[in-house]
Amino acid sequence: MVQKRKVPERKCVVTNEQKPKKELIRIVRNKEGQVFVDPTGKKNGRGAYLSRDIEVIAKAEKSNVLSRQLNAEVDSKIYEELKEIAAENEK
């Protein structure tokens, strides 16, 4: 019997849905307090996950949920980058 590999799931901080890690975007705050998008999902630091959906990203921006999750200021450039990633996904 072939064992099926467990798909790592993470929770979107906006919708609270459990999704496979590949369907989410990871945002990381490192020890220096810098916040950035982590497309590989492997960088060190505190991570928060968002669905790859423009509406979800807009909601996160409005509610400041990432700043709370990461205990750091999240720059508007981060949200721009996230929206670009989400837009690419919709193609």
N, C-alpha and C positions, 0 to 999 in steps of 0.2 A: 504494500500500500504506500503510495506516494503521499508524503505529508505536505499539505498546502501551507505555504508560508503565510504567516500572519502579516496582514497589511497594517503598518503603523498608522493609527488614527490620532488626530488632534482636534481640539475644539476651537471653533471660530469664536473670537472674543466678542463679536457683535451678535451673531445669530444663536450662539451657544449650540450649534449643531456639531456632532461628531462627524468628521469626514476623513477620508484617506489623506495623508500628509501631502501627496502630490497635487491634490485639488486646492490646497491652501497656499498662501504666501506667508513667509516667516519674516517678522520684523524683529530686529535684535538691538538690545542696548548692551554695550560692552562695559568693562570695568571703568573706562574713562568717561562714561556717561554719554558716549556718542550713540546716536540711533541711526540705523540703516537697514535697508532691505537686504535680506539674505536669500538669494535665489537658490543656493545650494542646500540650505537648511542645515549646514554643518558648522557654522561659525560659533565661537564661544560667546557666552553672554546670556542674558535673560531674553527669552523669545516670547513673542505673542503671534498668534496665527489669525489670518483674515481670509475669508472666502475670496476667490478670484472673481469678484462681482462688483461692478462699478457702484451700484446702489449701496452695497454693504460698505464699501470704502468711503463713500460720501457720508454714510451714517456714522462711521467711526470718526470721521473728521469733525462732524457736527458735535458729537457727544464727547469728544476728547477721550475716548475709551483707551486708546493706545498709550496716551500720557499716563493714565492711571495704572494700566497694566505694567508698564515698564518703569514707572516712577521717574520719568524724565520728560523733558520738553520734546515733542515730536514736531519737527519742522514741516512747513507746508510743502517743501520740496519732496519729502518722503511720500506724502499723499499723491503728489503729481506722478511720482515714479510708480506708485501702486496702481494708479488709474491707467497708466500706460501698459503695465503688465496685464491688467484685467482686459483692456481694449484689445490687446494682441490675442488673448484667449478667445474672444468672441468671433474672431475671423474664421 
